[in-house]
Amino acid sequence: MDTMNSSMISEFVLLGLTNIWELEIFFFFIFLLAYAAIVAGNFLIVVTVTFDSHLYSTPMYFLLGNLSFLDMCISTITTPKMVTDFLKENKTISLWGCMAQMFFLHFLGGSEMTLLIVMAVDRYIAICKPLHYTSIMNRRVLTGSVLLSWVVGFVHTMSQMVFTINLPFCGPNILDDIFCDLPLVLKLACTETYVLELLVTADSGLLSFICFILLLVSYTVILVTVQRRSSGGLSRALSTLSAHITVVTLFFGPCIFIYAWPVSSFSVDKFLSVFYSIITPLLNPIIYTLRNKEMKAAMNRLRTQHVRSRQIF
């Protein structure tokens, strides 16, 4: 037993995207700028929704603010470590740091899946049952929905990490990726993990796939319902839902490929990991601020109030 404990590894080595120094410097600046945009953009949405009374009292923007917070947290778990690793020759992460990274990734990822479903329900009620919208999507329902998304995320991650955290790791300790992810980490355990790998596939892969299908079905029902009522309403509904459908497709796509698709190429896994940690968190600021008139108007109001308050003092 003592010999086995002494051979247990205490850290993992991340191979990252490349070992070419010039490319690492290029990626360093690209991902640093991307992370700055993610934090600034999503933080701006959270602040705007929180301090603008109109947006805060509107269910869609209340949920959007929570979605931006989750995206900002997901990127923060992976991107700063990835950015600093570009400047290091030895890209390592401690065993417990790896476990913490996987815990929070699945915690926040599961919460975001649930929140996207809540946003789809919100759009269905707003478009198909507009007269009952305010009574159904009241503050109590919204708060309960957000809390439910966090609970689902916690149950989702605990159902996997409770088994993973006690696995023995005695070598090798090389992960061909940019951050710790369950499928790759499980393959390094010094014990049989076939059943646990099936659990991860069922828990993460099938959950992503099922949620994605449910969301597409819900949006289809909305569009069919609106088309039956009026042809003009269909174009307005498409305009409203296009942003949500884009976010849903680009969020669930990488999850389904990473966990449910039989991909054996690590280069594909790395691309999807970058996509999930960098590209999707950028969607909210780009989609919901640059093309949303209400959001831009609220930002202008907050900026005007800030300027006036500074002039007073």
Residue frames as qw, qx, qy, qz and C-alpha x, y, z in Angstrom:
[[0.000, 0.884, 0.467, 0.000, 0.00, 0.00, 0.00],
 [0.302, -0.798, 0.098, 0.513, 2.84, 2.42, 0.88],
 [0.413, -0.132, 0.601, 0.672, 4.56, 1.67, -2.41],
 [0.214, 0.612, 0.669, 0.364, 1.36, 2.37, -4.32],
 [0.120, -0.931, -0.285, 0.195, 0.75, 5.67, -2.50],
 [0.380, -0.622, 0.288, 0.621, 4.31, 6.82, -3.19],
 [0.340, 0.064, 0.680, 0.646, 3.81, 6.18, -6.90],
 [0.194, 0.784, 0.585, -0.073, 0.62, 8.22, -7.11],
 [0.361, 0.372, 0.194, 0.833, 0.95, 11.28, -9.33],
 [0.156, -0.592, -0.435, 0.661, 0.32, 14.76, -7.93],
 [0.215, 0.638, -0.083, -0.735, -0.09, 16.66, -11.20],
 [0.727, 0.468, 0.486, 0.126, -1.06, 16.32, -14.86],
 [0.261, -0.345, 0.398, 0.809, 0.85, 17.61, -17.88],
 [0.522, 0.713, 0.362, -0.297, -1.24, 19.46, -20.47],
 [0.606, 0.087, 0.474, 0.634, 0.14, 19.34, -24.01],
 [0.099, 0.627, 0.062, -0.770, -1.87, 22.40, -25.06],
 [0.654, 0.681, 0.145, -0.295, -2.51, 23.47, -28.64],
 [0.724, 0.622, -0.204, 0.215, 1.04, 23.49, -29.98],
 [0.750, -0.497, 0.054, 0.433, 4.70, 23.26, -28.99],
 [0.521, 0.451, 0.175, 0.703, 5.88, 25.84, -31.54],
 [0.317, -0.418, -0.332, 0.784, 7.00, 28.95, -29.66],
 [0.028, -0.002, -0.274, -0.961, 5.92, 31.46, -32.34],
 [0.400, -0.406, -0.657, -0.493, 2.41, 29.98, -32.44],
 [0.465, -0.499, -0.635, 0.362, 2.20, 29.97, -28.65],
 [0.165, -0.273, -0.131, 0.939, 2.96, 33.70, -28.55],
 [0.230, -0.152, -0.481, -0.832, 0.34, 34.29, -31.25],
 [0.488, -0.461, -0.718, -0.185, -2.27, 32.23, -29.37],
 [0.365, -0.348, -0.517, 0.691, -1.35, 34.01, -26.13],
 [0.051, 0.164, 0.000, -0.985, -2.37, 37.42, -27.48],
 [0.381, -0.201, -0.617, -0.658, -5.41, 36.08, -29.37],
 [0.530, -0.438, -0.726, 0.007, -6.87, 34.23, -26.37],
 [0.278, -0.297, -0.418, 0.812, -5.95, 37.03, -23.97],
 [0.191, 0.025, -0.180, -0.965, -7.91, 39.50, -26.09],
 [0.492, -0.279, -0.695, -0.444, -10.77, 37.00, -26.43],
 [0.459, -0.402, -0.706, 0.359, -10.93, 36.46, -22.66],
 [0.094, -0.214, -0.216, 0.948, -10.87, 40.22, -22.04],
 [0.349, -0.093, -0.405, -0.840, -13.80, 40.58, -24.47],
 [0.513, -0.333, -0.782, -0.120, -15.67, 37.72, -22.78],
 [0.353, -0.395, -0.586, 0.613, -15.32, 39.21, -19.30],
 [0.015, 0.182, 0.025, -0.983, -16.00, 42.79, -20.39],
 [0.364, -0.132, -0.551, -0.739, -18.97, 41.91, -22.61],
 [0.525, -0.392, -0.751, -0.078, -20.72, 39.51, -20.25],
 [0.312, -0.343, -0.505, 0.728, -20.00, 41.69, -17.21],
 [0.123, 0.040, -0.127, -0.984, -21.52, 44.64, -19.05],
 [0.484, -0.290, -0.641, -0.521, -24.68, 42.61, -19.71],
 [0.500, -0.399, -0.707, 0.301, -24.90, 41.52, -16.05],
 [0.184, -0.266, -0.291, 0.900, -24.44, 45.10, -14.80],
 [0.232, -0.071, -0.336, -0.910, -26.90, 46.53, -17.33],
 [0.528, -0.362, -0.697, -0.325, -29.62, 43.98, -16.49],
 [0.470, -0.363, -0.641, 0.487, -29.03, 44.38, -12.74],
 [0.168, -0.364, -0.249, 0.882, -29.14, 48.17, -12.59],
 [0.263, -0.048, -0.382, -0.885, -31.71, 48.90, -15.31],
 [0.445, 0.093, 0.646, -0.613, -35.14, 48.48, -13.70],
 [0.722, 0.374, -0.112, -0.571, -36.89, 47.82, -17.01],
 [0.574, 0.377, -0.719, -0.107, -34.55, 45.01, -18.06],
 [0.016, -0.208, 0.873, -0.440, -34.39, 43.53, -14.56],
 [0.542, 0.175, 0.524, -0.634, -38.18, 43.27, -14.44],
 [0.721, 0.417, -0.300, -0.465, -38.33, 41.69, -17.92],
 [0.908, -0.206, 0.361, -0.056, -38.06, 37.86, -17.69],
 [0.850, 0.477, -0.009, 0.221, -36.07, 37.43, -20.90],
 [0.293, 0.764, -0.360, 0.449, -33.35, 39.88, -19.84],
 [0.605, -0.606, 0.416, -0.304, -33.31, 38.59, -16.27],
 [0.960, -0.004, 0.270, 0.073, -32.52, 35.13, -17.64],
 [0.656, 0.669, -0.112, 0.330, -30.03, 36.61, -20.11],
 [0.129, -0.830, 0.415, -0.351, -28.15, 38.26, -17.24],
 [0.786, -0.387, 0.464, -0.127, -27.86, 34.91, -15.48],
 [0.911, 0.347, 0.144, 0.169, -26.72, 33.25, -18.72],
 [0.376, 0.813, -0.273, 0.351, -23.99, 35.87, -19.14],
 [0.447, -0.704, 0.483, -0.267, -22.82, 35.26, -15.57],
 [0.921, -0.091, 0.378, 0.006, -22.55, 31.52, -16.23],
 [0.764, 0.592, 0.000, 0.259, -20.66, 32.08, -19.50],
 [0.070, 0.862, -0.375, 0.334, -18.23, 34.42, -17.78],
 [0.652, -0.528, 0.511, -0.187, -17.58, 31.86, -15.03],
 [0.950, 0.173, 0.249, 0.075, -17.14, 28.95, -17.47],
 [0.599, 0.712, -0.159, 0.329, -14.53, 30.86, -19.45],
 [0.196, -0.818, 0.429, -0.329, -12.75, 31.95, -16.27],
 [0.875, -0.320, 0.355, -0.073, -12.32, 28.34, -15.17],
 [0.886, 0.181, 0.304, 0.301, -10.33, 27.40, -18.28],
 [0.511, 0.800, 0.056, 0.310, -9.06, 30.42, -20.22],
 [0.185, -0.916, 0.338, -0.112, -6.70, 32.18, -17.73],
 [0.742, -0.368, 0.543, 0.138, -4.85, 28.90, -17.12],
 [0.779, 0.429, 0.371, 0.266, -4.71, 28.25, -20.85],
 [0.282, 0.936, -0.055, 0.201, -3.40, 31.76, -21.58],
 [0.351, -0.811, 0.467, -0.029, -0.61, 31.58, -18.99],
 [0.851, -0.109, 0.491, 0.152, 0.37, 28.10, -20.19],
 [0.677, 0.709, 0.081, 0.180, 1.26, 29.55, -23.60],
 [0.104, 0.882, -0.386, 0.252, 4.22, 31.24, -21.89],
 [0.620, -0.520, 0.572, -0.135, 5.34, 28.11, -20.04],
 [0.336, 0.412, -0.817, -0.223, 7.48, 25.27, -21.27],
 [0.162, -0.112, -0.964, 0.181, 6.01, 22.85, -18.73],
 [0.480, -0.271, -0.168, -0.817, 2.21, 23.10, -18.74],
 [0.315, -0.119, -0.910, 0.244, 1.12, 21.34, -15.56],
 [0.513, -0.469, -0.046, -0.717, -1.94, 21.36, -13.34],
 [0.186, -0.271, 0.832, -0.447, -2.19, 19.81, -9.89],
 [0.146, -0.224, -0.958, -0.106, -4.34, 16.76, -9.32],
 [0.008, -0.589, -0.663, 0.462, -6.79, 18.68, -7.14],
 [0.134, 0.483, -0.134, -0.855, -6.70, 21.64, -9.50],
 [0.193, 0.040, -0.808, -0.555, -7.70, 19.29, -12.30],
 [0.120, -0.422, -0.890, 0.122, -10.54, 17.87, -10.19],
 [0.039, 0.590, 0.362, -0.721, -11.75, 21.36, -9.30],
 [0.150, 0.316, -0.441, -0.826, -11.67, 22.40, -12.96],
 [0.219, -0.160, -0.887, -0.374, -13.80, 19.42, -14.00],
 [0.080, -0.490, -0.763, 0.413, -16.20, 19.93, -11.07],
 [0.111, 0.587, 0.186, -0.780, -16.96, 23.55, -11.91],
 [0.143, 0.195, -0.633, -0.736, -17.06, 22.96, -15.67],
 [0.229, -0.291, -0.896, -0.247, -19.80, 20.36, -15.31],
 [0.086, -0.534, -0.614, 0.575, -21.51, 22.31, -12.53],
 [0.141, 0.537, -0.021, -0.831, -21.80, 25.50, -14.59],
 [0.162, 0.122, -0.752, -0.627, -22.32, 23.62, -17.86],
 [0.122, -0.390, -0.913, -0.002, -25.25, 21.65, -16.45],
 [0.015, 0.608, 0.435, -0.664, -26.71, 24.86, -15.02],
 [0.142, 0.412, -0.323, -0.840, -26.44, 26.57, -18.40],
 [0.119, -0.129, -0.897, -0.406, -28.17, 23.68, -20.18],
 [0.084, -0.563, -0.784, 0.250, -31.10, 23.97, -17.80],
 [0.010, 0.601, 0.158, -0.783, -31.18, 27.76, -18.08],
 [0.101, 0.189, -0.595, -0.775, -31.32, 27.56, -21.88],
 [0.136, -0.381, -0.896, -0.182, -34.38, 25.32, -21.58],
 [0.082, -0.652, -0.528, 0.538, -35.98, 27.87, -19.23],
 [0.034, 0.460, -0.208, -0.862, -35.25, 30.60, -21.80],
 [0.115, -0.085, -0.808, -0.571, -36.92, 28.50, -24.50],
 [0.132, -0.566, -0.803, 0.135, -40.01, 28.12, -22.30],
 [0.071, -0.599, -0.216, 0.768, -39.97, 31.86, -21.68],
 [0.094, 0.252, -0.486, -0.831, -39.96, 32.56, -25.43],
 [0.123, -0.304, -0.899, -0.289, -42.76, 30.03, -26.00],
 [0.108, -0.659, -0.648, 0.367, -45.01, 31.72, -23.43],
 [0.052, -0.543, 0.024, 0.838, -44.11, 35.21, -24.66],
 [0.137, 0.189, -0.608, -0.758, -44.90, 34.40, -28.30],
 [0.290, -0.233, -0.866, -0.334, -47.68, 31.82, -28.04],
 [0.374, -0.677, -0.629, 0.074, -49.43, 33.00, -24.84],
 [0.273, 0.363, -0.122, 0.883, -48.74, 36.75, -24.68],
 [0.439, -0.628, -0.161, -0.622, -51.85, 37.60, -22.61],
 [0.847, -0.516, -0.117, -0.048, -50.74, 35.28, -19.80],
 [0.678, 0.425, -0.355, 0.483, -47.03, 36.03, -20.03],
 [0.025, -0.589, 0.406, -0.698, -46.64, 38.36, -17.06],
 [0.755, -0.411, 0.191, -0.474, -48.77, 36.19, -14.79],
 [0.990, 0.027, -0.119, 0.071, -46.93, 32.96, -15.68],
 [0.697, 0.268, -0.244, 0.619, -43.36, 34.29, -15.80],
 [0.340, -0.909, -0.037, -0.239, -43.55, 36.17, -12.52],
 [0.039, 0.766, -0.566, 0.302, -40.62, 36.93, -10.22],
 [0.710, -0.356, 0.552, -0.255, -41.21, 33.85, -8.09],
 [0.933, 0.305, 0.189, 0.003, -41.13, 31.55, -11.14],
 [0.512, 0.770, -0.307, 0.224, -38.01, 33.24, -12.51],
 [0.230, -0.692, 0.609, -0.311, -36.11, 33.00, -9.24],
 [0.834, -0.150, 0.493, -0.198, -37.17, 29.39, -8.80],
 [0.862, 0.506, 0.012, 0.036, -36.09, 28.56, -12.36],
 [0.299, 0.779, -0.481, 0.270, -32.63, 30.04, -11.85],
 [0.476, -0.513, 0.642, -0.314, -32.21, 28.20, -8.54],
 [0.930, 0.124, 0.310, -0.151, -33.38, 24.98, -10.23],
 [0.702, 0.657, -0.249, 0.115, -30.73, 25.40, -12.93],
 [0.004, -0.694, 0.642, -0.326, -28.02, 25.64, -10.25],
 [0.726, -0.249, 0.559, -0.313, -29.41, 22.57, -8.46],
 [0.921, 0.372, 0.091, -0.072, -29.46, 20.56, -11.70],
 [0.467, 0.738, -0.437, 0.213, -25.88, 21.61, -12.43],
 [0.301, -0.585, 0.667, -0.350, -24.75, 20.56, -8.95],
 [0.859, -0.025, 0.456, -0.232, -26.47, 17.16, -9.18],
 [0.806, 0.581, -0.112, -0.015, -25.06, 16.68, -12.68],
 [0.317, 0.709, -0.571, 0.266, -21.45, 17.28, -11.64],
 [0.469, -0.461, 0.652, -0.378, -21.68, 15.39, -8.34],
 [0.938, 0.123, 0.217, -0.242, -23.09, 12.30, -10.07],
 [0.805, 0.509, -0.225, 0.203, -19.77, 12.06, -11.95],
 [0.178, 0.709, -0.501, 0.464, -17.18, 13.62, -9.65],
 [0.702, -0.494, 0.365, -0.360, -18.15, 11.56, -6.61],
 [0.980, 0.052, 0.170, 0.093, -16.74, 8.53, -8.44],
 [0.639, 0.657, -0.153, 0.370, -13.87, 10.31, -10.20],
 [0.145, -0.860, 0.335, -0.357, -12.33, 12.01, -7.19],
 [0.727, -0.480, 0.475, -0.122, -11.38, 8.70, -5.53],
 [0.913, 0.398, -0.065, 0.068, -9.77, 7.12, -8.60],
 [0.658, -0.532, 0.304, 0.437, -6.08, 6.18, -8.30],
 [0.564, 0.817, -0.113, 0.041, -3.69, 7.89, -10.73],
 [0.726, -0.507, 0.344, 0.313, -0.20, 6.36, -10.83],
 [0.048, -0.574, 0.547, 0.607, 0.90, 7.29, -14.36],
 [0.400, 0.214, 0.135, 0.881, 1.06, 8.23, -17.16],
 [0.080, -0.680, -0.454, 0.570, -0.06, 11.78, -16.42],
 [0.108, -0.166, 0.390, 0.899, -0.14, 13.43, -19.88],
 [0.383, 0.647, 0.583, -0.308, -3.39, 15.03, -21.10],
 [0.315, 0.107, 0.514, 0.791, -3.44, 15.93, -24.79],
 [0.032, -0.805, -0.542, -0.238, -5.78, 18.88, -24.31],
 [0.155, 0.559, -0.126, 0.805, -5.88, 22.49, -23.11],
 [0.411, -0.419, 0.423, -0.691, -7.73, 21.77, -19.84],
 [0.156, -0.057, 0.962, -0.217, -8.85, 18.82, -17.76],
 [0.664, 0.031, -0.212, -0.716, -11.84, 16.99, -19.12],
 [0.759, -0.225, 0.499, -0.351, -13.44, 13.84, -17.77],
 [0.942, 0.319, -0.012, -0.101, -13.12, 11.50, -20.79],
 [0.561, 0.618, -0.463, 0.297, -9.35, 12.04, -21.05],
 [0.241, -0.581, 0.605, -0.488, -8.70, 12.02, -17.30],
 [0.883, -0.140, 0.288, -0.342, -10.59, 8.75, -16.82],
 [0.884, 0.404, -0.230, 0.052, -8.32, 7.03, -19.34],
 [0.301, 0.622, -0.573, 0.441, -5.31, 7.79, -17.11],
 [0.673, -0.501, 0.327, -0.434, -6.71, 6.08, -14.00],
 [0.135, 0.393, -0.908, 0.051, -4.87, 3.00, -12.73],
 [0.395, 0.148, 0.835, -0.354, -8.04, 0.96, -12.57],
 [0.139, 0.364, 0.812, 0.434, -10.87, -0.22, -14.80],
 [0.136, 0.360, 0.236, -0.892, -13.08, 2.78, -15.68],
 [0.026, -0.194, -0.781, -0.592, -15.29, 1.32, -18.42],
 [0.158, -0.660, -0.733, 0.051, -18.48, 1.61, -16.35],
 [0.187, -0.680, -0.203, 0.679, -17.58, 5.13, -15.24],
 [0.091, -0.193, 0.487, 0.847, -16.88, 6.16, -18.84],
 [0.092, -0.439, -0.805, -0.388, -20.33, 4.88, -19.80],
 [0.208, -0.724, -0.543, 0.371, -21.79, 6.92, -16.94],
 [0.162, -0.509, 0.104, 0.839, -20.03, 10.07, -18.15],
 [0.016, 0.068, 0.687, 0.724, -21.22, 9.46, -21.72],
 [0.171, -0.585, -0.777, -0.156, -24.79, 8.91, -20.55],
 [0.260, -0.710, -0.411, 0.509, -24.74, 11.77, -18.07],
 [0.111, -0.588, 0.161, 0.785, -23.03, 14.44, -20.19],
 [0.051, -0.083, 0.715, 0.693, -23.42, 13.27, -23.78],
 [0.078, -0.479, -0.840, -0.244, -27.00, 12.07, -23.71],
 [0.118, -0.715, -0.454, 0.518, -28.05, 14.95, -21.45],
 [0.050, -0.461, 0.269, 0.844, -26.64, 17.42, -23.96],
 [0.035, -0.081, -0.799, -0.594, -28.23, 15.61, -26.89],
 [0.098, -0.583, -0.806, 0.038, -31.65, 15.29, -25.23],
 [0.087, -0.698, -0.266, 0.659, -31.68, 18.95, -24.12],
 [0.045, -0.308, 0.469, 0.827, -30.65, 20.03, -27.61],
 [0.070, -0.290, -0.852, -0.431, -33.47, 18.02, -29.23],
 [0.121, -0.676, -0.667, 0.290, -36.01, 19.34, -26.70],
 [0.080, -0.603, -0.017, 0.793, -34.95, 22.90, -27.42],
 [0.025, 0.107, -0.646, -0.755, -35.20, 22.42, -31.18],
 [0.102, -0.470, -0.861, -0.165, -38.65, 20.87, -30.76],
 [0.108, -0.698, -0.475, 0.524, -39.79, 23.77, -28.59],
 [0.013, -0.477, 0.236, 0.847, -38.62, 26.33, -31.13],
 [0.048, -0.114, -0.816, -0.565, -40.30, 24.37, -33.93],
 [0.095, -0.609, -0.778, 0.125, -43.58, 24.37, -31.99],
 [0.070, -0.650, -0.182, 0.735, -43.28, 28.12, -31.52],
 [0.023, 0.294, -0.502, -0.813, -42.71, 28.76, -35.22],
 [0.083, -0.295, -0.885, -0.351, -45.54, 26.43, -36.30],
 [0.093, -0.659, -0.651, 0.366, -47.93, 28.06, -33.83],
 [0.023, -0.603, 0.019, 0.798, -47.06, 31.56, -35.01],
 [0.009, 0.101, -0.698, -0.709, -47.31, 30.58, -38.69],
 [0.052, -0.472, -0.871, -0.126, -50.84, 29.26, -38.17],
 [0.067, -0.729, -0.447, 0.514, -51.90, 32.53, -36.60],
 [0.318, 0.919, 0.018, -0.232, -50.38, 34.97, -39.11],
 [0.825, 0.373, 0.031, 0.424, -47.72, 34.97, -41.81],
 [0.143, 0.835, -0.195, 0.495, -46.40, 38.33, -40.64],
 [0.642, -0.687, 0.269, -0.209, -45.89, 37.03, -37.13],
 [0.971, 0.022, 0.055, 0.232, -43.61, 34.29, -38.44],
 [0.548, 0.591, -0.160, 0.569, -40.93, 36.74, -39.58],
 [0.268, -0.766, 0.272, -0.516, -41.07, 38.56, -36.23],
 [0.893, -0.397, 0.183, -0.106, -40.82, 35.27, -34.36],
 [0.884, 0.267, -0.047, 0.380, -37.86, 34.21, -36.48],
 [0.237, 0.735, -0.237, 0.589, -36.14, 37.50, -35.70],
 [0.545, -0.672, 0.282, -0.414, -36.73, 36.99, -31.97],
 [0.945, -0.233, 0.225, -0.040, -35.70, 33.34, -31.91],
 [0.744, 0.582, -0.248, 0.215, -32.71, 33.53, -34.25],
 [0.013, 0.714, -0.557, 0.424, -30.39, 34.67, -31.47],
 [0.714, -0.354, 0.492, -0.351, -31.61, 31.94, -29.10],
 [0.965, 0.244, 0.084, -0.038, -31.31, 29.22, -31.75],
 [0.523, 0.692, -0.402, 0.292, -27.76, 30.36, -32.57],
 [0.259, -0.622, 0.600, -0.431, -26.71, 30.25, -28.91],
 [0.864, -0.144, 0.383, -0.291, -28.32, 26.84, -28.37],
 [0.902, 0.422, -0.085, 0.039, -26.76, 25.28, -31.49],
 [0.441, 0.665, -0.462, 0.387, -23.26, 26.56, -30.80],
 [0.410, -0.561, 0.558, -0.454, -23.43, 25.68, -27.10],
 [0.867, -0.101, 0.418, -0.250, -24.72, 22.13, -27.42],
 [0.783, 0.561, -0.261, -0.060, -22.82, 21.25, -30.60],
 [0.264, 0.598, -0.700, 0.289, -19.39, 20.93, -28.94],
 [0.534, -0.314, 0.629, -0.469, -20.88, 19.13, -25.92],
 [0.920, 0.202, 0.172, -0.290, -22.51, 16.48, -28.10],
 [0.706, 0.579, -0.400, 0.083, -19.33, 15.93, -30.14],
 [0.028, 0.599, -0.698, 0.392, -17.05, 15.74, -27.10],
 [0.435, -0.224, 0.734, -0.471, -19.18, 13.37, -25.01],
 [0.770, 0.240, 0.468, -0.363, -21.52, 11.50, -27.33],
 [0.711, 0.645, -0.210, -0.184, -19.80, 11.35, -30.74],
 [0.924, -0.198, 0.198, 0.259, -17.20, 8.62, -31.30],
 [0.365, 0.888, -0.244, 0.134, -14.37, 11.01, -32.07],
 [0.906, -0.243, -0.013, 0.346, -10.87, 9.57, -31.72],
 [0.527, 0.510, -0.033, 0.679, -8.87, 12.53, -33.01],
 [0.444, -0.549, -0.359, 0.610, -7.37, 14.60, -30.21],
 [0.183, 0.011, 0.204, 0.962, -6.97, 17.56, -32.58],
 [0.289, -0.514, -0.557, -0.585, -10.74, 17.63, -32.98],
 [0.543, -0.618, -0.523, 0.225, -11.17, 17.45, -29.20],
 [0.400, -0.296, -0.112, 0.860, -8.81, 20.42, -28.77],
 [0.019, -0.248, -0.382, -0.890, -10.69, 22.45, -31.36],
 [0.444, -0.596, -0.575, -0.341, -13.99, 21.74, -29.63],
 [0.552, -0.507, -0.420, 0.511, -12.48, 22.56, -26.24],
 [0.229, -0.104, 0.061, 0.966, -11.35, 25.96, -27.54],
 [0.211, -0.397, -0.538, -0.714, -14.75, 26.46, -29.13],
 [0.521, -0.607, -0.598, -0.049, -16.53, 25.70, -25.87],
 [0.530, -0.534, -0.299, 0.588, -14.31, 27.80, -23.61],
 [0.231, -0.264, 0.149, 0.925, -13.75, 30.79, -25.91],
 [0.070, -0.195, -0.577, -0.790, -16.27, 31.04, -28.74],
 [0.315, -0.582, -0.721, -0.206, -19.56, 30.25, -27.00],
 [0.332, -0.623, -0.422, 0.569, -18.99, 32.68, -24.07],
 [0.136, -0.203, 0.215, 0.946, -18.51, 35.41, -26.69],
 [0.004, -0.437, -0.767, -0.470, -21.95, 34.76, -28.17],
 [0.180, -0.757, -0.573, 0.258, -23.94, 36.65, -25.55],
 [0.168, -0.634, 0.012, 0.755, -22.09, 39.98, -25.88],
 [0.096, -0.113, 0.618, 0.772, -22.03, 39.76, -29.68],
 [0.095, -0.413, -0.819, -0.386, -25.60, 38.58, -30.24],
 [0.255, -0.729, -0.627, 0.106, -27.47, 40.27, -27.42],
 [0.242, -0.691, -0.110, 0.672, -25.73, 43.66, -27.38],
 [0.169, -0.234, 0.478, 0.830, -24.69, 44.48, -30.93],
 [0.162, -0.229, -0.703, -0.653, -28.08, 43.62, -32.42],
 [0.274, -0.600, -0.739, 0.136, -30.42, 44.27, -29.49],
 [0.038, 0.631, 0.123, 0.765, -31.94, 47.76, -29.41],
 [0.608, -0.731, -0.194, -0.239, -33.35, 47.46, -25.89],
 [0.823, -0.333, -0.097, 0.449, -30.01, 46.41, -24.46],
 [0.471, 0.266, 0.062, 0.839, -28.17, 49.24, -26.19],
 [0.211, -0.725, -0.194, -0.627, -30.80, 51.74, -25.03],
 [0.741, -0.648, -0.178, 0.022, -30.42, 50.52, -21.44],
 [0.740, -0.105, -0.039, 0.663, -26.63, 50.90, -21.67],
 [0.200, 0.508, 0.126, 0.828, -27.07, 54.46, -22.92],
 [0.478, -0.761, -0.213, -0.385, -29.41, 55.22, -20.00],
 [0.811, -0.487, -0.120, 0.301, -26.91, 53.85, -17.48],
 [0.594, 0.143, 0.039, 0.790, -24.07, 55.80, -19.07],
 [0.047, -0.668, -0.175, -0.722, -26.13, 59.00, -18.98],
 [0.654, -0.718, -0.185, -0.147, -27.01, 58.42, -15.32],
 [0.807, -0.256, -0.076, 0.527, -23.35, 57.80, -14.50],
 [0.387, 0.373, 0.084, 0.839, -22.26, 61.00, -16.24],
 [0.294, -0.743, -0.189, -0.571, -24.91, 63.02, -14.42],
 [0.774, -0.602, -0.177, 0.089, -23.96, 61.55, -11.05],
 [0.707, -0.059, -0.030, 0.704, -20.31, 62.47, -11.63],
 [0.150, 0.552, 0.141, 0.808, -21.27, 66.02, -12.58],
 [0.523, -0.759, -0.234, -0.309, -23.27, 66.39, -9.36],
 [0.782, -0.562, -0.009, 0.268, -20.35, 65.31, -7.18]]
